[in-house]
Amino acid sequence: MNALATDMATEPDAAAETASREELLRVDNVSLSFGGVKAITDISFDILKGEIRAIIGPNGAGKTSMLNVINGFYHPQQGTITWQGKERRKIKPHEAVSQGIARTFQNVALFKGMSTLDNIMAGRATAMKANIFFQMFWYGPAMREEIEHRKKVEDIIDFLEIQAIRRTPVGKLPYGLQKRVELARALAMEPDLLLLDEPMAGMNLEEKEDMSRFILDVNQEFGTTIALIEHDMGVVMDLSDRVVVLDYGKKIADGTPEEVQGNQDVIDAYLGVAH
């Protein structure tokens, strides 16, 4: 079978695989306003278990606001969020973490004076159940619990290939490595859904290639569902199973990377006619 025939044979299989996936999260008719400013208007889309779902659009399109709604930082004035089959009421970000939703941020949000190891250990905080007394004196259940959490963190450090900086204060690290540490901290929460807000921002080509590889590995080896905001269209088209496009707080397209790339509304609003 030649290459073209092989591609034609595999495309329906990929579509069938996407269609058969279980719905992890659904956004239904969500609107969000700040005073008289509409950040999100009547947006609906879903995220399927096991996929990489990209959310793209020009600056000010409402992408980060959408992530903030999903992880409970903002509460929409209209619409509903359904998580793992259950309609979700207002929650706080730490409750979203306990439900299995973790995220990284557009601007790195790490404890700059703490080491890489300690920053990643902070991601295990919600999983620690030992009594505060035992934690203070690192005794009994707290000691055993921390040893177990430390093992999980060391596994993540190995996975992301950051052994050499495990004791380095993150404030002394270059930006690309800080982004990788932030990803590690999110992974330490063992999320079902990982929200990545511009994980490639400010990176050079080599750093983007490394981060792309790690995102694919997280998805494929851990089975983690990923929702990704990213401006680099090459990255979006290479990594994503499906793409939803926002513009001025409204959804203008939703589909496979190929479908979105050829959508005239997307070309006009974001990619530019030259593309």
TAHU-V375408 format. One record per backbone hydrogen bond with DSSP energy under -1.0 kcal/mol. CO is the residue of the C=O (numbers start at 1). NH is the residue of the N-H. If there is no record, write none. Layout:
# TAHU-V375408
co: (CO:CO)
nh: (NH:NH)
This chain:
# TAHU-V375408
co: (2:3:4:5:6:7:10:11:12:13:14:15:16:18:22:24:25:26:27:28:30:31:31:32:32:34:37:40:43:45:47:47:48:51:52:52:53:54:56:58:61:62:63:64:65:66:67:68:68:69:78:80:81:82:83:86:92:93:94:95:96:97:100:100:102:110:111:112:114:115:116:117:118:120:121:122:124:125:131:132:133:134:139:140:141:142:143:144:145:146:147:148:149:150:151:152:153:154:155:156:157:162:163:165:166:168:169:170:174:175:176:177:178:179:180:181:182:183:184:186:187:192:193:194:195:196:198:200:204:205:206:207:208:209:210:211:212:213:214:215:216:217:218:218:225:226:227:228:229:232:233:234:235:236:242:243:244:245:245:247:249:250:253:255:256:257:258:260:263:264:265:266:266:267:272)
nh: (6:7:8:9:10:11:14:15:16:17:18:19:20:21:49:84:47:82:45:80:43:77:78:39:40:37:34:32:30:27:24:25:51:226:241:242:228:244:246:61:249:66:67:68:69:70:71:73:74:72:31:28:88:26:86:83:96:97:98:99:101:100:192:193:195:112:114:171:170:119:120:121:122:123:124:125:127:128:135:136:137:139:142:144:145:146:147:148:149:150:151:152:153:154:155:156:157:158:159:160:162:165:166:168:117:116:172:173:178:179:180:181:182:183:184:185:186:187:188:189:190:225:102:227:104:229:201:203:208:209:210:211:212:213:214:215:216:217:218:219:220:221:222:224:194:53:196:55:198:236:237:238:239:240:54:255:56:252:253:250:41:247:245:243:260:261:262:263:267:268:269:270:271:272:275)
